Amino acid sequence: MLNAIVFTHNLLAENFAKTAHGLLRGTERYNVLAVIDSLHYGKDAGEVLDGNKIDVPVYKSIAEFIDASDVQAECCIVGVAFPGGILPAECRSELIEATRFKLSIVSGLHHYLSDDSDFIASAEKYNVELIDIRKPLGVSDLHFWSGKILDINVPIIAVLGTDCAVGKRTTARLILENCNEEGIKTELIYTGQTGWMQGYKHGFIFDATPNDFVSGELERVILECVDQSNPDLILLEGQSSLRNPSGPGGSEFILSGNAKSVIIVHPIGRKYFIDLEEFEYEIPDLIDEIKLIESFGANVIGVGLNEEGATKDELNKIKNKYSSLLEVPVVLPLTDGVKDIVKFIKENLSI
């Protein structure tokens, strides 16, 4: 694993830093030494994220980390999904400074640093790399949907959500870990830049793929996973949500990815889609969303409740309500874990 620091500007505690959050919760690609955040410096990153220490310190600047650390970092990861995928002007100087400290930069932004003349000049001068993992592949390297996925017998579960940034990837990782602990050989197909950074073996970056090829690339990586890893179970990391107007997604996982089962993550503390509050665009009712998923031909086999903005009493009340209505496991993934969902998988998916 490469030694890395994660740059979050001053957004470590915000949903925008979900890339950083994923890396702090676990990665097989990087050894995270520290977080760089000008608002939360001096704290432990885990305390900011979940209230629990993980021995990853937060520094005010890259220079401060370099002065204080006995361990040499090899790269600086942009840990924030800035609005529109564009690097804010106020972040440029610090990331360019990272190259002067001989740090390569890993970015999942739509703003490609490897096309930015200032970053190119500094990277060349200090002999470091600019790694833009969201750069699309050439058309000759992409695939159309072939239908071969219909011959796969391995159960496929899509982990979807009713909004963006609700914990789909984190819930999927928890299920992955618990399934493997239970002897179910499970693979997770990543579909976003954070999944790549976490080091999963199989996947592609959904929103860096031209629309005509999304279905084919999803099919390709599932076929590759079956051929190379021979799993008992495949999990698909969902993106956005079926009805988020700023970027609807989800039907591809059910229809093109042939996921007959769905685990859905729902933020009970939100009324409106994230970042669309000004339009008062309401998140669908969970039961209504489940009916929509069923209309695509899939069954919801578990529910994860996002705990943001809700009290413990509210969470328990909603959890009990949906458990009775749906007769499938309803869990708080970060508090309860996902053992009930994994038990349901073992008992109902013939694994």
N, C-alpha and C positions, 0 to 999 in steps of 0.2 A: 504493500500500500504506500502511496505517496503521502508525505507530510504536507498538510494544508492548513491554511487559515481561511476563515469565511468572513467575507465583507458584507455587512448588513446596513451600513450608513448609520441611521438612528432608528431602524425599524425592526429590531430583533423581536419585539413583543407583538408585532402586527402580522396580520394574515399575509401581507405582501412578502414576508420573509419565509414563506413556506418551503423554499428550497433549503434554507438554513435549518429550518425545523426538521426536515427529513434527514439531513445529514447528521444532526445532533441525536436523532433517535436511532441511527444506525446506518453504517455504510461499509461495504467490503472493498471499496475502491480507494478511499482516503483515510488517513489517520488525522482527525481534526485536532489541531493543537490549540486553537484559540478562535475567538470571534472578535471582529473589529467593529465596534459600535459606539458612536460618540455620545449616545444617550445613556447606555447601560454599563459603561465601563466600570471596572472594579468589582463586578458581580460574577457569579458563576452562571454560565449560559443556561444550564439546566434549571436554575432557580427562576430565571426570567421566563423560560419556556413553560415548565410544568410545576415549578415550585420545589424541585428536587435537584440536589447537587449531582453533577456528572464530571466534575474536575476538568471542565473546559473554561478557562478564564476569558473574560471580556476585556479587551484593551480599547483605549480611546483612538489609537491610530496604529498604522502599520509600523511606523518608526518606533513607537512605544513598545510594541511587541518585539521588534528586532533587538532593542536595547535590553529587554527583560528576560528573553527566553534563552535557554541553554541549548535548545533543539532547533536545528535549521529547517525552516519550511522550504518546500520546493515549489509550491503554487499558491495562488490566492484565488479563491472561488467567489464569484459574484453570487451571493446567497439571497438576493431579493428579485422578485418578479416585478420590476417597476411597471407602472401603468403604461400600456402600449408597447411594452418590451423595449423602451428607449432608455438609455443611460442618462440620468439627469446631469446637467452641466456641473453641479456642485460635487459630483462624485468623480469627475474625470481626473482631477489632479492627484487624488489619493491613489487611484488605480494605476495611473501612469507612474506614480512614485513606487508602486509595487515592483514594476519592471526594473527600476533602478536598484532595488534590493535583490535582484536576480531571481525574482519570482515570476513564473509563468502565470498567465491569467486564464481561468476557465470560466466561460460565461454561457448562460443559457438564454440570453436576451435576443430579441429580434434585431437589435442594434449590433451588427457584427463588428467586433473590435478589430478583427483581422482585415477589415476594409477601411478602417479609420486611419488617416494619414498620421495623426499624432501618436497613436498607439503603435502603428507599424514602425515608425522611426525609432521610438524608444525601445521596442522589443528587439529590433535589429541591432541597435547600439549595445544592448546589454545581453544579447544572445539568449533570449528567452522566447517561449512560444505564446501565441495568442490562440486559444482553443475555443472556437465558437461551435458548441455542440448542437445548436439549433439551425445551422446552415443546412438547407435542403440538399439532398443527393441529386445528381444529374438524372434526367429522365431515363437514360439508358440503364440506370441501376435500379429503377423502380419496377413494380409489378402490378398487373391487373388481377382482379379476383378470378380464380379459375374454377372454383367449386370443389377442389380436392379436399377442402376442409370437411365436407359432408361425409367423407369416409372415415374420419377420426372417431375412435370410440372412447377416448379419454374424456371424462367429465370436464366441462369448462364453466367456470363461474365468473361473471362480470361483477366487479365491485363499483357500483354507480352511486350517484348522489343527487339530491334535489337542488344543489347549487354548487358553485365553485368553492374551493378552499374549505371543505367541510370535514376532511379527514379520510378521503377515499384511499389514498396511497398508504397512509398510516394504518388504517384498518386492514387493508390487504396484506401489509407486512406482518401485522400481528397474527393474522390467520395463517399466513405462510409459515411463520415460526412455530406456531402451535400445532399445525398439521404435521410438520416434520418431526416435532417432538413426539407426536402420537403414532409415528411410523407410517404416515401417509406421505409418500415421496411427491412433493409439491414444488411447482415452479411458478414464479410470478412474471408475467409479461409486462415490462414497463412501457409506458406510452408518453412519458414526459421527460424533461431534462433532468429532473431530480432523480428519477428512477435510474437513469444512466449513471448519474453521479454516485448513486448508492451501490452500483456495481452488479446489478442483476445481469444474468447471462443473455437473456433473450428480450428483444423489444425493438421499438422504433419510436421516433418522436412525432406524435400525432399532428401537432400544429405546425411542424416544419415540413410536412408532406403535402404536395399539391392534391387537391380534393379528389381528382380522378383516380389517385393511386392509394388513398387511405385504406379502402377495403382490401385491396390486393396486398399491401404491405402488412396489414393486420393478419391476413391469412398466411402470408409467407412466414412471419415470425412464429406463429403457432405451429405450422408444419415443421419448421426448423427445430422448435422446442421438442416436439414429439420425437423427431428423428435423432436428435443429438442427446437429449436428456432422459427420454423414456419415462416421463412422470406418471404418477397415479392420478394426479389432479393438476389442472391449470387454472390459475387466477389471472384475470385481466384487470389491469389498473384503468379505471374509467377517467374520463376528462369532462370538465364542465358539467352540464346536466341536459336532460332531454328538452327542457323548455326555457333554458336561460337565453334570452334574446340576443345577448351580446356574443354568443358563441355556442349555439346548441350542439350537443353531441351526446352520444350514448346508443343510438339505434344501431350504429355500425358494430358495436361489440356484440349485440344480440343477433343481428341479421348476418353480417359478414363474418363475425367471429364465432358464430354458431353457439353462443353461450345460452344454454337452456335454463340456467339458474342465475339468479341475481341476488346480491347482498346490497342493500341500499342504505346510504348514510344520510341522515336528515338533521338539519340544525333547528331545533325547536325554539331557540332564542332569537331567530331572525324572522322578520316579517317580509322583508323585501330581498330580492336578489342582491348579492354583495356588489357594491359600487354602482348600483342602479337605484339607490334609495330616492334620488331626486325625481325619478319617474313614477315612484310608488308602484313598482312592478312586483307584485306579490309572488312569493314562492308557493308552488302548488301544495295543496293538502296532501299529506303522505298517502292516505288511502287512495286518493284520486291518481296519484303518480304510480302507485302499484297497479291500478287498473290499466293504465297506459302501457306499463311494462308488459302486463299479461296480454295486451292486445297485439304485441309483437311476437308472442309465442313463448315467452319465458315465465318462469315461476320465481317469485321472491321467496328466498329460503332463510332470510335473516335481515335484521335491521340494526344499524348502529346509530346511536343518538349522539350528535355533536353537543358538547356541554357548554359551549360558548354562550354567554348571556342568559343562562338559566340557573335557578337555584337548585339545590339538592332535592328539595321537596317537589319542585316542578318536574324535575327529571324523573324522579321515582313515580310520580303520578302518571306522566305520559308513558313511561316504560310499562307500567301495569296495564294501562289502557290498551296500548297496542299489542301487548302480549296476549290479552284476552281476545281482541278482535281478530288478530291474524293467525294465532296458533303457530307461530314460528318464534325462534329466539329473538328477543329485543335486548340489546346490551348497550352499556356505556363503555366503548372500547378502551378508553384511557383509564377508567376506574375499575370496571369489572373484568377487563380482559375479554377474550372471545371464545372461551372454552365451550360455552353453550352452543355457539354457532358451529364449532368444529365437531361437537358431539352430534349435532343434527346432520352435518355433512356425512359423517361416518355411518349414521343409521339410515340415511335416506338416498344416498347417491351411489350405492352399490360399489363402494371402494374397497 
